Amino acid sequence: MKRPSTREEPPSKRAKTSRGEDDYMPGNIIEIELRNFMTYDCLVCKPGSRLNLVIGPNGSGKSSIVCAIALGLGGEPQLLGRATSIGAYVKRGEESGHIKISLRGSTKDEKLTIIRRIDAHNKSEWLFNGKVASKKAVTEIMQQFNIQVNNLTQFLPQDRVCEFAKLTPVQLLEETEKAVGDPQLPIQHRALVDKSLELKTIEMAVKRNGETLNQLKALNAELEKDVERVRQREVLLKKAESMKKKLPWLKYDAIKADYLKAKEAEKDVKQKLEEAAKTLNNLREPIEKQKLQKPQMDAKCKRLSNLIKENAKRRMELLEKESSLGVQIRGKYKEMGDLKKEEESRQQRIIKAKEDLAIAEAELRNLPVHEPPKDVLDKLRSQISDLKVSANQKRIQKQDKEKVLNQKNIALRHCVDRLKDMENKNNKLLQALRNSGAEKIFEAYHWLREHRQELNKEVYGPVLLEVNVSNRDHADYLEGHVPYYIWKSFITQDPHDRDFLVRNLKSFDVPILNYVGDKHRHKEPFFISNEMRELGIYSRLDQVFEAPDAVKEVLISQFGLEHSYIGSKETDQKASEVAKLRVLDFWTPENHYRWSVSRYGGHVSGSVDPVDRSRLLLCGSDVGEIERLRCRKEELEETVCALEEDLKLLMTEQRSIDEEEAKLHKQREEIVGNVTLEMRKRREMENRVDQRKRKLESLLREDDQDAVMAKLIDEAANLNTRRLQCAIDIKNLLVEAVAYKWNFAEKHMTSIEFDAKIRELEHSLKQPAKFAQQVACQLEYCKKETEDHRQQLLAAKRHAESIAIITPELEKAFLEMPTTIEELEAAIHDTLSQANSTLALNQNVVEEYEHRQGKHCR
């Protein structure tokens, strides 16, 4: 029977579209209009019906047109591989823009217009034929024309070429089918692959089931032969089971015989142990007696050893005493020799002392008497007192002047601080930014000042504080040319500093710009031609302000200040002639002129805007209050200068008085110093005479040398006598020590012989002790063996009774069976071997056979 087909009829293919009379196909782009999109201010482009090429140098905007097509036809920014937010495609400096794409409809006259409006805040709005539409509706329109901007085979942005190169052949085929084939073709392709895999799975399952069936049939035929042999085996197993009942009772009888043998062996070993213990006690009695005498002998040896140590200690003390006496005797002999030498030297010193005393007395007699000049000292003291009074008066006048000067300086500082606060440019500029909408600019500015040490390089900002314009008109021009957001921006020179500020200043709503510096950027040199001067142009916008290099470079490079010129009222009247000099942007006191040249047709279009007055760069202040503070400041400065002059004059007069007083003090100190010096000389001379007299008297009062010598001889004789007595004592101690050592040697040798005898007796005791220990161990082993046999006997009896209780019938059957364990086990083994040889299968084989038979019948 033929299986009905499950395949569905394929849907009809999409109707083939053809070109119309205008050579366009439905869905072709017939017009593109861009406004404030990437590099374009305004662009209108009308593509041809066939192949269109966009040709131009790098940076001319080719990729911008491709991006506009993708975004305008429902694509997301991510598919372009560039910026991930739609706001990044708005031209820099503008708030919003739009993309307008017109598609050909089904007929020549039908035109489908899609408009996508975007702004810098990442908002997007869709319009279809002038009416607001959702993105879903625009996507459905693209599907009608099979426009797939997210398909790399239909739309390939230059930033995703690497991604396209990584596609596998299968992925390329699928993407190509989506792009050029029938819409159902990819779906049918995927269904065909799934059906092919399913068919292979079914074929493999049929093959495995056939092989399993053949194996089961062969196994069933083999099992039929073994079933009969299993039944014969059961009869033999019953016979073996009856013989197994006698086997436990035979084992019980064998264990009982072993138990009786073990009990008899335990009795014999116990008798041996008693005999060994008696022998061991007889041998230990003499050893214990010897050990009781050993401590007495050790005590006698120890007592003699202590006497020997005490004798040695006394001998050492006597030797040290004898040595000390020898040193003292040698010292006395040395003093005798020194005394003889000193007597000779003393006589010479007495003669020299008498001569020195005569010379000193002669010098003291010849020294003149000096009287101090009292009149001169009294006059100097009077002059110094008068100068001190005058200096105190000048000092009081100076303190009064300093007090007044300090008060005037405090008032002047208060006035200057007030004036600085009112004239402080930074505060005024920050306040102007706050008034214009930057509500947290003060907080951002102070935060940067507090954390400046955490930055790698210098950070400038806000930009308004870094720019200095001296001319009011130039300030109007610069503020009108540069967008407002730049004045509240902060400029960094390091990427890490930029990221650090972006994280921390995010809540203050201030922009962060990073200046990297471009050494290769071409700088337009400043030059004013004669033709420009004749038309009133006298400067350029990048030349009229001062700022740090990084700030100036950012303003010039971002906003084209080097291409914006400044003219006078005469330039305003000759504005049309200025454009002929290729000056496309210039300012006059009343207007701002701008011209733009089309890149394609070369057409020139211009715009004229009135010049607005500066609200930020030049901020007003309270002029009257500032003028009053300036006058007050000048008055205080004049007063302070006059007080300082008076104070200097007083200080000069006081310094003159102090210098005069110092001179007088110096003269008085010189006179007093001379008097003191003369008096010191006389006192020194008198002291020298007294000192030499005392020295001579000391030499004359020294003891008689003969008496001293006799005293030293007596002391030396006494020391020799004491030394001899020490030697005699040492000899007596040596004799005593020899006697002690001889006695100690005898006692020690007796103790050693006693120890040897005890060791010999203990050695002879080891063998009987070892034998007794072995017998004790053997007794314990026999007891354990007896107990083990008793437990085995009880266990064997319980086991035998659990298998079979002996009845008269069973006892009669047991008489017909073998009477030994070996014979009975051999009979059981033979019966089981016969059963196993009959059929080497078990009951599981029979059950499996019956199960397969029932399954086969079913």
C-alpha positions, 0 to 999 in steps of 0.5 A: 500500500502506497503511503500518502504524500505528506508534502504540501504544494509549494506556494506560488513564487513572487511575481517578477517585477519589471521596470516601468517606462521611466526605467525605475523598478518599484522600491528604487530610491528616486531622491535623497534629502539630508539636513544637518546630517554628519558633514552636510548642512543641506544635500539633495541627491537624485540617483539614476535608475541603474548603477549609481557611483559616489566618487570623491576624495577622503572626507568629502561625505561619501560614507555619510550618504550611505549611512543616511540611506541605511538609517532612513530605511529603518536601519539601526546605528549598530549595523553601520559599525560606527557610532551606536547612538542616533544623536551622533549622526547630527552635525556637530554644533546643531541640535537636530536634522533629518533624512528624507528618502523618496521611493518609486511606487508601483506606478510611475506617478506613485511616490513613497516619501519616508522622513526620519527626524533625529536630534542630538538627544538620541530621539527619532521620529518617523513620517510616511508621506507627510504623516507621523508613522511608527518604525514598525510601519516603515519596516513593513514597507521595506519588506514589501520591496524586499529592502534588507539593510541588515543583510550584508549581501544586499547592503555592505557598509565599509566598516563591516567588510571584515564581518562579511569576509568571515561568513561561511559558504552556508551563511552566504547562501542563506543571506543571498537567498534572502536578498535575491530569491523568493521570500519562501525560499529560505524557509523551504531550504531549512525544511528540506535540510530538516527532512533529510536528517529525519529520513537518515534517522529512520533508516538507521533505526530499521537496520538496528531492529532487524539485527536484534530480531535475528539474534533473539531467534538464534538464542531461543533455539539454543535454550530449548535443548537445555531445559530438559537437563535442568529438570534432571539436575533438580533430582540430584540437588535434592539428594545432595541437600539431604547429605548436607544435613549430616555434615554439621553433626559430623563437624560437631563431633570433630570439634568436641574431640579437639576441645577435650585435647585442648583442656588436657594440654592446659592442665599440663602447662599449668603444672610446668608454670608452678615448677618454674616459679619455685625455681625462680624464687630460690635464685632471687634471694641471694641477689636481694641480699647483695643489693641491700649491702651495695648502698652502704659501700657507695656511701663510704666511697662518697664520703671519701670523695667529699674529703678529697674535694675538701682537701683540694679546695684548701690546697687551692686557697693556700696556693692563691695566698702564697702567690699573693704574698709573693706579689707583695714581696716583689712590690716591696723590693721595687719600692725600695729601689724607687725610694733610692731614686726619688731621694736623688730627684728630691734634692734637685727639685728643692734647688729648682723650687728655690730659684723659681720662687726668687724669680716670681718675687722679683717680678711681683716687686717690679709690677707697677700699681694701676689706679682706675679712672673714676672721673671718666667712668662717672661722665660716661655713666651720665651720658648713657643715662641721658641717651636711654631717656631720649630713646624711651621717648622715641620708642613711645612715639614709634609705638603710637605711630605703629598703632595708627598705621596698623589701624589704617592698614586694616581699613585699607585691606578691607577696602581692597578686598571689597574692591577685588570682590566687585572687580573679580573677573572669574566670579562675574564670569561664573555668575554670568554662566549660571544666569545663562543656564549652567546652574552648577557651574560654581560647584564644577569649578570649585570641585576641579580646584579641589581635585587638581592634584589628582590629574595628570596634566593641566585642565582648563575650564570653564572656557569662558574663564580662560578667554580674554578679549579686550575689545567689546566689539570683538567680544560680541563677534567671538561670543556670536561665532562660538556655540554657547555650550563651549563656554561652560566646557572643560578642556583636558589634555590626557584621556585618563583625565577626560574619563576622570572628569566625565565620571565625576562632573556628570551630575554638574551638566558640563561638557568635557573636551579632550585636546590631543594636539595635532602637529600635522594640522595646517595653520592658516597664517595671519595675513591681511591683503591691501584689497581687504584693508581697502574694504575695511577688514583689519583683523581675524577672529583668531587674533583678537583674544588671548587664551592658553594654547590648548584652549585656543587650538580647540576654538580655532580647529572646532569653529574655524576662527582662522577663516572668520575676518573682522571689518568696520562699518565701511566693510558693512557697506561693501559686503558684496565686494568682500565675497569676491576676495574669497572671504566667506565669513566676516563680522562688522559692527552691525552684521555677521555675513556668511557665504557657502559654495555648493560642491556640485554646481558651484552656486553661492548662497549667503546669509546675514545675521545681526550682531548680538551684544555679548552676555558672557565675555563682558559682564557689567558691574556697579561702577559707582560703588567701585569708584567710591571704593577706589577713592577711599583706597587712594586716601588710605594709601596716602595716609599709610604712606605719610605714617610710614615716612614718620615711622621711618624718621622715628626709627632713624632717630632711635637707631642714631640714639642706640648707636651713640649709646652703644659707642659709650657703652663700648668705651666704658667697657674698654676702660673697665676691661683694662682695669680688670686686666691689670688687677688680674695680672697682679693677682696671678703674680701673687698666686704664683709666688704663694704656689711656689712657696707651698711647693718648696715647703712641701719638698722640705717636709717630706719624710726621712728616707732611712726610716722609710727604707727600714720600714719596707725591709721589715714588711718584706721579712714579715711577708716571707715568713707568712709565705713559708708557713703557707708552703708547710701547710700545702705539704701537709695537705698533700700528704693527707690527700694521698692517704684519702685517695688510697683509701678511696681506691680500695673502697671503690675497687670493692664496690666494683667487684660487688657490682660484677657479682650482682650482675653475674647472679642477675645474668644467671637468673635470666634463663629461668625467668625467660623460661617461666615467662614462656610457660606463662604465655603458653598457659594463656595461649592454652586457656584461649585455645580451650575457650575458643574450642568451647565456643566453636563447640557451642556454635557447631551444635547450634548450627547443626540443630538449626539445619536438622534436629536428629529424629529416629528416621533421620538417624537411620538415614545418617547410618547409610551415609559415610561416617567421616567428614571427608567422605561425606564432603566427597559424596556431596561434591560428586553428587553436585558435580553430576548435577552440574554436568547434567546441565551447566545452567540455573533456574534463571535459564528456564525462566528466561526460556519460558518468557521468550516462548510466551513473547514469541507466541504473542 
